[in-house]
């Protein structure tokens, strides 16, 4: 498979291959055939967007009222999807690889879930602070920051007028 062949070349050159996967089955399929040397140098690249959900979604009071007991394993349209992704990796390789959100956070003007307000600039600022405050020691759902969670990089900070979803437009 193509990813594993490329990952072997990265490891052979002394690097660390990053895997970005969309779901549990795909992650399992890719990692189940990865060599031990690839597995031990692997890191996971997450795309963890909030949509217009609060940072603690799906554990927030509104969602829990509508869907009692919901977790990131049933609805991962949120920044806490890293929890599910880490578990996918652990099931496939037996441990949690380092995880970096390479693209995520708030996107301006989003309103995919009508139960929550549109992400305007004030809400974007508040949610962004909450997302990055997790690195002070606790995830948004109150769980201690895992040692495998390394960084959270926001999506498109600066863009042209047509890129309405960037933080700063020209």
C-alpha positions in Angstrom: 0.0 0.0 0.0 1.2 3.5 -0.9 1.3 5.1 2.5 3.3 2.3 4.0 5.8 2.3 1.2 6.3 6.1 1.6 6.5 5.7 5.4 9.3 3.2 5.0 11.2 5.7 2.8 10.7 8.4 5.4 11.9 6.2 8.3 14.8 5.0 6.1 15.9 8.6 5.7 15.7 9.2 9.5 12.3 10.9 9.6 9.0 10.4 11.3 6.0 9.5 9.0 2.8 11.3 9.7 -0.6 9.5 9.1 -3.8 11.5 8.6 -6.8 9.3 8.3 -10.5 9.9 8.1 -12.0 7.1 10.1 -11.3 4.1 12.4 -11.5 1.4 9.6 -9.1 3.3 7.4 -6.6 3.9 10.2 -6.8 0.2 11.2 -6.3 -1.0 7.6 -3.2 1.2 7.1 -1.5 0.5 10.4 -2.3 -3.2 10.5 0.3 -3.7 7.7 2.8 -1.1 8.9 6.2 -2.4 9.8 7.4 -2.3 13.4 10.0 0.4 12.5 7.3 2.6 10.9 4.9 2.1 13.9 7.6 3.2 16.4 8.3 6.4 14.5 4.7 7.2 13.5 2.8 10.4 14.5 -0.8 11.1 13.7 -2.0 14.2 11.9 -5.5 15.2 12.9 -7.9 17.6 11.3 -10.1 18.5 14.2 -12.6 21.2 13.4 -15.2 22.6 15.7 -17.7 23.4 13.0 -19.9 25.7 15.1 -19.7 23.4 18.1 -18.3 24.5 21.5 -14.9 23.1 22.4 -16.4 20.6 24.8 -18.7 19.1 22.2 -20.2 16.4 22.2 -20.0 16.5 26.0 -21.5 20.0 26.3 -24.9 20.4 28.1 -26.9 21.2 25.0 -25.7 18.1 23.0 -26.0 15.9 26.1 -29.6 17.1 26.6 -30.4 16.2 22.9 -28.2 13.0 22.8 -27.6 11.7 26.4 -24.3 9.9 26.7 -23.0 11.0 23.3 -19.2 10.8 22.9 -16.6 11.5 20.2 -17.0 7.9 19.1 -20.5 8.6 17.9 -20.0 12.2 16.7 -16.5 13.4 16.0 -17.3 16.7 14.3 -15.4 18.5 17.0 -12.0 19.4 18.2 -12.1 16.6 20.8 -12.0 14.0 17.9 -8.4 13.6 18.9 -9.6 11.2 21.6 -11.2 8.9 19.1 -8.3 9.1 16.7 -5.8 8.2 19.5 -8.0 5.2 20.3 -8.1 4.1 16.6 -4.3 4.1 16.6 -4.0 2.3 19.9 -6.3 -0.4 18.7 -4.2 -0.8 15.6 -0.6 -0.7 17.0 -1.0 -1.1 20.8 0.0 2.4 21.9 -0.8 6.0 21.4 1.5 7.7 18.9 2.1 11.5 19.2 -0.8 13.4 17.8 -0.7 16.9 16.3 -3.8 18.7 15.0 -2.2 20.0 11.8 -5.4 21.7 10.8 -8.4 22.5 13.0 -10.2 24.8 15.3 -12.9 27.4 14.5 -13.8 28.4 11.0 -15.4 31.8 10.5 -19.1 31.9 9.6 -19.8 28.2 10.2 -23.2 27.0 11.2 -23.4 23.3 10.3 -25.4 22.6 13.5 -28.5 24.8 13.8 -28.7 24.1 17.6 -25.6 26.4 18.0 -25.0 30.0 16.9 -23.0 30.9 13.8 -19.3 31.3 14.4 -18.9 35.1 14.3 -15.7 36.8 15.3 -16.5 37.0 19.0 -17.4 33.4 19.3 -14.4 32.4 17.2 -12.1 34.3 19.6 -13.7 32.7 22.7 -13.6 29.2 21.3 -10.0 29.6 20.0 -8.9 30.6 23.5 -10.7 27.6 25.0 -9.1 25.2 22.5 -5.6 26.5 23.2 -6.1 26.7 26.9 -6.3 22.9 26.9 -2.5 22.9 26.8 -2.5 24.3 30.3 -3.4 20.8 31.6 -7.0 19.7 30.8 -9.0 18.9 27.6 -12.2 20.8 27.1 -14.2 17.8 28.5 -12.2 18.1 31.8 -9.9 15.1 31.2 -6.2 15.6 32.0 -4.2 16.5 28.9 -2.8 13.3 27.5 1.0 13.0 27.0 0.4 12.0 23.4 -1.3 15.3 22.4 1.4 17.5 21.2 0.0 20.6 19.4 -3.1 22.2 17.9 -2.6 24.3 14.7 -5.4 26.5 13.6 -6.8 26.6 10.1 -6.1 29.4 7.7 -5.2 32.4 9.8 -4.9 34.9 6.9 -6.6 35.0 3.5 -7.9 37.0 0.7 -11.4 38.5 0.7 -12.9 35.5 -0.9 -11.6 33.3 1.9 -14.3 34.3 4.4 -13.3 31.5 6.7 -9.8 32.9 7.5 -9.2 34.7 10.8 -8.0 37.9 9.0 -9.1 38.9 5.6 -7.4 41.4 3.3 
